[in-house]
């Protein structure tokens, strides 16, 4: 009875912000410990569980089917979570190989259902966009300017504002250092070829040959690919939820598949004019991330967590960190 009264008081007096601030596995543990006292059979139990699923975590409703660390136990959190023993055992700067562009493919299926190779996951129309696009991009690299590093292709979990199969393109910087970020729609293999030829190879992000619209906010991607590596499946989903809530309208946060560097989970990519990667990100970093990202050009949000930036080599990443020390 005391537990039930305490939870009810917290919900009434402090609202959903109280529940949002607490790690989900701690709340789940409290629910479990209360079962012997009959709490689970009271009217308040389903109400609290519903709050945990929806209103208490504002970012969840925006991400189709996302939940905080699906099926995680306390042991999972200890072995694979942000406090696991390997965290900060390796310097992060220089752990990112150079690349010069990134395409994300929006999928409606939740990350916990993706196989180890998520590129083969088909869209609702049955088109394996990831496999097709990845093959076309690799074939097109021979037509890219000399010295161009690889272009990445990565599935991500669609937001309610996305359509399945949307292509979110983050190109190399222009001569002036700025980028035009756009969402492209290519629903057929022919359209995907046009996207590669016009947008990636020719660099024409304003082309009318492929329908598109601007991406006008900061875009964050969090690796949640549990079937590739459980560390990403444990660390990623809570970050998606909490970053979505903390950023509000200042940015969009999507779960994504494997980006490389499982051992650095949680891996968070912050894409705007700069394309920065961070590792070992945990829920305690969310507030500082959100605060720093309020700036128009935030630069490196956290030197300690920074892995690198699009267009730079590992040696350049290390030199940049040394210059900021």
ZIFENMO-V968789 format. One record per run of one state. SS is the DSSP state (H for helix, E for strand, C for the rest). FROM is the first residue (numbers start at 1). LEN is the number of residues. Records with the same first field share a line. If there is no record, write none. Layout:
SS: FROM-LEN + FROM-LEN
//
This chain:
C: 1-1 + 22-2 + 38-1 + 42-1 + 54-6 + 64-10 + 81-20 + 108-3 + 114-4 + 121-8 + 144-7 + 158-1 + 160-7 + 171-11 + 185-4 + 202-10 + 215-3 + 224-6 + 257-5 + 265-3 + 272-3 + 279-4 + 293-13 + 310-4 + 325-1
H: 2-20 + 24-14 + 39-3 + 43-11 + 60-3 + 74-7 + 111-3 + 118-3 + 129-15 + 189-13 + 230-21 + 262-3 + 283-10 + 314-11
E: 63-1 + 101-7 + 151-7 + 159-1 + 167-4 + 182-3 + 212-3 + 218-6 + 251-6 + 268-4 + 275-4 + 306-4
//
